[in-house]
Amino acid sequence: MVDAVPTPYVRQAPGVSPRDMHMALDAELRAVGNTLADLVDLQPQAADRAPLRPRRGMQRLAVDPWDPLGTTGQPYWVWYDGTAWVAMDTDTDTWRPLPAPKRRAMVHRTTNYNVADATYTPIPWTAEIYDEGGWHDNSTNNTRLVVPEGVGKVRVSGNLTFNSSGTVGTLMRMQATKNGATSYGLPRAETIYPARIINGASAILEVSPGDYFELEAYHTEGTSHAVLATEYTWFAIEEVD
């Protein structure tokens, strides 16, 4: 393991003969150049790629496309601990290591979606506002937000907007499920038409990688009724401590 310490410059011994002066001068300049190169390399600085020879204690401001923490949250400060790049806390004098930024996702629809009468129906999500950590796939099992590796606790939330053409007194409901079932801590909310926008958020939930969450719509219109593709129809999940 090589620490972030510059190569010290040591002046050559005096007494070089005139015949060897050019060789001595070349050696001196090389030594000075090596030390200066080390000092430049070890300065905290922006970098869009990993240093070729990282040393323990090096500090870099990671900028796109370099993403050493795999969070797509550049720019951020990192330091090299001898084996890997670690997040830094720039608000302290000591720059202590920080946990990696929390992962999260928010999805929505680009078209209206028809929901059958009196049937709890998971909403397929066709687009992502953001997906930091790989929670969602727009085409495969796109009703689901799936917990990635390394996540132990999450919070989910959602909002649904039903079609404005409905029957007064119609029940409209939204609920979140985990692995296809309701459970403690998950949101469930309802309204009666003409009110038609519903939202809710969960408690902090313990999870395992591979667990998945869905947001279901339900109504009693008597026929198919649409959930609208608006800014008020979305589903979100976030990693929490």
HELIX and SHEET records of a PDB file:
HELIX    1   1 PRO A   18  ASP A   20  5                                   3    
HELIX    2   2 MET A   21  LEU A   42  1                                  22    
SHEET    1   A 5 GLN A  45  ALA A  47  0                                        
SHEET    2   A 5 GLN A  59  ALA A  62  1                                        
SHEET    3   A 5 TYR A  76  TYR A  80 -1                                        
SHEET    4   A 5 TRP A  85  MET A  88 -1                                        
SHEET    5   A 5 PRO A  97  LEU A  98 -1                                        
SHEET    1   B 5 ALA A 127  GLU A 132  0                                        
SHEET    2   B 5 ARG A 104  HIS A 108 -1                                        
SHEET    3   B 5 TRP A 234  GLU A 239 -1                                        
SHEET    4   B 5 LYS A 153  THR A 161 -1                                        
SHEET    5   B 5 ILE A 197  ALA A 201 -1                                        
SHEET    1   C 5 ALA A 127  GLU A 132  0                                        
SHEET    2   C 5 ARG A 104  HIS A 108 -1                                        
SHEET    3   C 5 TRP A 234  GLU A 239 -1                                        
SHEET    4   C 5 LYS A 153  THR A 161 -1                                        
SHEET    5   C 5 LEU A 205  GLU A 206 -1                                        
SHEET    1   D 2 TYR A 113  VAL A 115  0                                        
SHEET    2   D 2 HIS A 225  VAL A 227 -1                                        
SHEET    1   E 3 THR A 121  PRO A 122  0                                        
SHEET    2   E 3 TYR A 212  HIS A 219 -1                                        
SHEET    3   E 3 LEU A 145  VAL A 146 -1                                        
SHEET    1   F 4 THR A 121  PRO A 122  0                                        
SHEET    2   F 4 TYR A 212  HIS A 219 -1                                        
SHEET    3   F 4 LEU A 171  LYS A 178 -1                                        
SHEET    4   F 4 ARG A 188  ILE A 192 -1                                        
END                                                                             
